[in-house]
Amino acid sequence: MTEDFEGVVKDALFSVAPDLEGEKIDPDKTFRDQFEIDSIDFLNFVIRLSKASGIDIPEEDYPELESLQDAVAYLCRRKGSK
């Protein structure tokens, strides 16, 4: 399931910033530290991630989505709790 969510996270990220497609993503480093992602891009990423995964993501959980590893772990936890 982790691999599935990794693809969902990457797809959501690339849909917001298509110029990043093909870039190496460090799973532990925040998206903002790796790429030029502003708060609007991040919000759009969260919205697309929520739609693609079918998981409602409340605003207070946004800090848990700042890196690839964090976002995948978050989606796995939330999917498991449904």
C-alpha positions as a Markdown table, in Angstrom:
| # | Residue | x | y | z |
|---|---|---|---|---|
| 1 | Met | 0.0 | 0.0 | 0.0 |
| 2 | Thr | 2.9 | 2.3 | 0.7 |
| 3 | Glu | 4.0 | 2.2 | -3.0 |
| 4 | Asp | 0.4 | 3.1 | -4.1 |
| 5 | Phe | 0.4 | 6.1 | -1.8 |
| 6 | Glu | 3.8 | 7.2 | -3.0 |
| 7 | Gly | 2.5 | 7.3 | -6.5 |
| 8 | Val | -0.6 | 9.3 | -5.4 |
| 9 | Val | 1.6 | 11.8 | -3.5 |
| 10 | Lys | 3.9 | 12.2 | -6.5 |
| 11 | Asp | 1.0 | 12.6 | -9.0 |
| 12 | Ala | -0.5 | 15.3 | -6.8 |
| 13 | Leu | 2.8 | 17.1 | -6.5 |
| 14 | Phe | 3.4 | 16.9 | -10.2 |
| 15 | Ser | -0.1 | 18.1 | -11.0 |
| 16 | Val | 0.6 | 21.3 | -9.0 |
| 17 | Ala | 4.2 | 21.7 | -10.3 |
| 18 | Pro | 4.5 | 19.8 | -13.6 |
| 19 | Asp | 8.1 | 21.1 | -14.1 |
| 20 | Leu | 9.2 | 18.9 | -11.2 |
| 21 | Glu | 8.2 | 15.7 | -13.0 |
| 22 | Gly | 11.4 | 13.6 | -13.5 |
| 23 | Glu | 13.1 | 15.3 | -10.6 |
| 24 | Lys | 14.6 | 13.2 | -7.8 |
| 25 | Ile | 12.5 | 13.5 | -4.6 |
| 26 | Asp | 14.4 | 13.1 | -1.4 |
| 27 | Pro | 11.7 | 11.3 | 0.8 |
| 28 | Asp | 12.9 | 12.9 | 4.0 |
| 29 | Lys | 13.4 | 16.5 | 2.9 |
| 30 | Thr | 10.4 | 18.8 | 2.9 |
| 31 | Phe | 8.9 | 19.8 | -0.5 |
| 32 | Arg | 9.5 | 23.5 | 0.3 |
| 33 | Asp | 13.2 | 22.9 | 1.0 |
| 34 | Gln | 13.6 | 20.8 | -2.2 |
| 35 | Phe | 11.5 | 22.8 | -4.6 |
| 36 | Glu | 10.1 | 26.3 | -5.0 |
| 37 | Ile | 6.7 | 25.5 | -3.6 |
| 38 | Asp | 4.8 | 28.4 | -2.1 |
| 39 | Ser | 1.8 | 28.2 | 0.2 |
| 40 | Ile | -0.7 | 28.3 | -2.6 |
| 41 | Asp | 1.1 | 25.5 | -4.4 |
| 42 | Phe | 1.1 | 23.5 | -1.2 |
| 43 | Leu | -2.6 | 24.1 | -0.6 |
| 44 | Asn | -3.4 | 22.9 | -4.2 |
| 45 | Phe | -1.2 | 19.9 | -3.6 |
| 46 | Val | -3.2 | 19.0 | -0.4 |
| 47 | Ile | -6.5 | 19.5 | -2.3 |
| 48 | Arg | -5.4 | 17.2 | -5.1 |
| 49 | Leu | -4.0 | 14.7 | -2.7 |
| 50 | Ser | -7.3 | 14.6 | -0.8 |
| 51 | Lys | -9.3 | 14.1 | -4.0 |
| 52 | Ala | -6.9 | 11.4 | -5.4 |
| 53 | Ser | -6.8 | 9.4 | -2.2 |
| 54 | Gly | -10.4 | 9.9 | -1.2 |
| 55 | Ile | -9.2 | 10.9 | 2.3 |
| 56 | Asp | -10.4 | 14.1 | 3.9 |
| 57 | Ile | -7.4 | 16.1 | 5.1 |
| 58 | Pro | -8.2 | 18.7 | 7.8 |
| 59 | Glu | -6.1 | 21.9 | 7.9 |
| 60 | Glu | -4.6 | 20.9 | 11.2 |
| 61 | Asp | -3.0 | 17.9 | 9.5 |
| 62 | Tyr | -1.2 | 19.9 | 6.8 |
| 63 | Pro | 2.2 | 19.9 | 8.6 |
| 64 | Glu | 2.1 | 16.1 | 8.4 |
| 65 | Leu | 2.3 | 16.3 | 4.6 |
| 66 | Glu | 5.5 | 18.3 | 4.2 |
| 67 | Ser | 7.7 | 15.5 | 2.7 |
| 68 | Leu | 7.1 | 12.4 | 0.6 |
| 69 | Gln | 7.8 | 10.1 | 3.5 |
| 70 | Asp | 5.5 | 12.1 | 5.9 |
| 71 | Ala | 2.7 | 12.3 | 3.3 |
| 72 | Val | 2.8 | 8.5 | 2.6 |
| 73 | Ala | 2.9 | 7.7 | 6.3 |
| 74 | Tyr | -0.1 | 10.0 | 6.9 |
| 75 | Leu | -2.2 | 8.5 | 4.1 |
| 76 | Cys | -1.4 | 5.0 | 5.3 |
| 77 | Arg | -2.5 | 5.9 | 8.9 |
| 78 | Arg | -5.6 | 7.6 | 7.7 |
| 79 | Lys | -6.6 | 4.8 | 5.3 |
| 80 | Gly | -6.0 | 2.3 | 8.1 |
| 81 | Ser | -8.3 | 4.1 | 10.4 |
| 82 | Lys | -11.3 | 4.1 | 8.1 |
